[in-house]
Amino acid sequence: MKISIYSRNEIEKLINENFPTNTAAISFYDPAGIRSDNEKPVDYKGKAEMLFQVAVYDIDITVLKDYGLTYDTYLPEADELAWFIKTAYDKGLDIICQCQYGQSRSAACAAAIEEYYNKNGVSVFADYRYYPNQVVYHKIYDALKNSD
């Protein structure tokens, strides 16, 4: 299984040019409201074999309360996302993780998948192109572990 990280601009270009086959996509976007410019999720136009889209703020644990959230209420879709990831893995699909800038939420998701399957999530954290969101990482990794 290949795990790739993309920004919105990069994935939209790939969709229009040469989207890879045998691929599942996980797409993060901002919920409408506090920080969002109300941009819609990426339109994958049936390109991915499987698609999981989720609205989640790219915020740090220290400001969850400013958004009316707690660790427990942030990313409530984590268990469903873990099921999606495991299903994609079982089907032998590559996984694309995508968010607005391709640096934080998508990188955290990719790191959680890498850690769970290959014990190598640190490779994403060590890559200076990325700034994995710690809360997203832990929510997804914990959901993957707890679904065993």
C-alpha positions in Angstrom: 0.0 0.0 0.0 1.4 3.4 -1.0 0.4 6.4 1.1 0.5 9.8 -0.5 0.0 13.3 0.8 -1.6 16.1 -1.4 -2.8 19.6 -1.1 -6.1 20.7 -2.6 -4.3 22.3 -5.6 -2.2 19.3 -6.2 -5.1 16.8 -6.0 -7.3 18.9 -8.3 -4.5 19.0 -10.9 -4.1 15.2 -10.5 -7.9 14.7 -10.9 -7.8 16.7 -14.2 -4.7 15.0 -15.6 -3.9 11.5 -14.5 -5.6 10.3 -11.3 -4.0 6.9 -10.2 -6.1 3.8 -10.4 -6.6 1.4 -7.4 -6.7 4.3 -5.0 -8.8 5.4 -2.0 -8.9 9.0 -1.0 -9.2 10.7 2.4 -10.1 14.3 2.0 -10.1 16.8 4.9 -11.7 20.2 4.6 -12.7 23.0 7.0 -16.2 23.1 8.5 -18.2 26.1 7.6 -17.8 28.8 10.3 -15.0 30.2 12.4 -12.0 29.8 10.1 -13.5 28.7 6.9 -13.9 30.5 3.6 -16.8 28.0 3.1 -14.9 26.1 0.4 -16.6 22.9 -0.7 -14.8 19.6 -0.4 -12.8 18.5 -3.4 -14.9 16.9 -6.2 -13.2 13.6 -6.9 -15.8 13.0 -9.8 -15.8 9.2 -9.2 -12.0 9.0 -9.7 -11.2 7.2 -6.4 -12.2 3.6 -5.8 -13.2 4.7 -2.3 -13.7 8.2 -0.9 -13.9 9.5 2.7 -14.5 13.2 3.1 -14.5 14.9 6.5 -14.9 18.4 7.8 -12.5 19.0 10.6 -10.7 22.1 11.9 -6.9 22.2 11.6 -6.4 23.3 15.2 -4.2 22.4 18.2 -5.4 20.7 21.3 -4.9 24.0 23.3 -7.6 25.8 21.4 -10.2 23.1 21.1 -12.4 24.8 23.8 -12.4 28.0 21.6 -14.2 26.0 19.0 -16.6 24.4 21.5 -14.8 21.1 21.3 -13.0 18.7 23.6 -10.6 15.9 22.7 -13.5 13.5 22.8 -15.8 15.6 20.5 -13.0 16.5 18.0 -13.1 14.3 14.9 -16.0 12.1 15.9 -15.6 10.3 12.6 -12.3 8.7 13.7 -13.8 5.2 14.1 -15.5 5.4 10.8 -12.3 6.6 9.2 -10.3 3.7 10.8 -12.8 1.3 9.2 -12.4 3.0 5.9 -8.6 2.8 6.1 -8.7 -0.9 7.0 -11.1 -1.7 4.2 -8.9 0.1 1.7 -5.9 -1.8 3.0 -7.7 -5.1 2.8 -8.7 -4.3 -0.8 -5.1 -3.6 -1.7 -5.7 0.1 -2.5 -3.2 2.8 -2.3 -4.3 5.7 -0.1 -4.2 9.4 -0.9 -4.5 11.8 2.1 -5.5 15.3 1.1 -6.2 18.6 2.9 -6.1 22.3 2.0 -2.3 22.7 2.1 -1.2 19.1 2.2 0.9 19.7 5.4 -1.1 19.2 8.6 -4.3 17.1 8.6 -3.4 15.0 5.6 0.1 14.5 6.9 -1.2 13.5 10.3 -3.5 10.9 8.7 -0.7 9.5 6.6 1.6 9.3 9.7 -1.1 7.4 11.6 -1.5 4.9 8.8 2.2 4.6 8.4 2.6 4.0 12.1 -0.2 1.5 12.4 0.8 -0.6 9.4 4.6 -0.1 9.1 5.6 1.3 12.5 7.1 4.2 10.6 4.9 7.2 11.3 7.9 9.1 12.4 9.0 9.4 8.8 6.2 11.8 8.1 7.0 13.8 11.2 10.7 13.9 10.2 9.9 15.3 6.8 10.2 19.1 6.9 7.6 19.5 4.2 4.9 18.5 6.8 3.6 19.7 10.1 1.3 16.8 11.2 -1.7 17.9 13.3 -1.1 16.1 16.6 -4.8 15.8 17.5 -5.7 14.3 14.1 -2.7 11.9 14.3 -3.7 10.6 17.8 -7.4 10.4 17.0 -6.8 8.3 13.8 -4.0 6.2 15.2 -6.0 5.4 18.4 -9.1 4.5 16.3 -7.0 2.2 14.2 -5.5 0.5 17.3 -8.9 0.2 19.1 -10.6 -1.4 16.1 -8.4 -4.5 16.3 
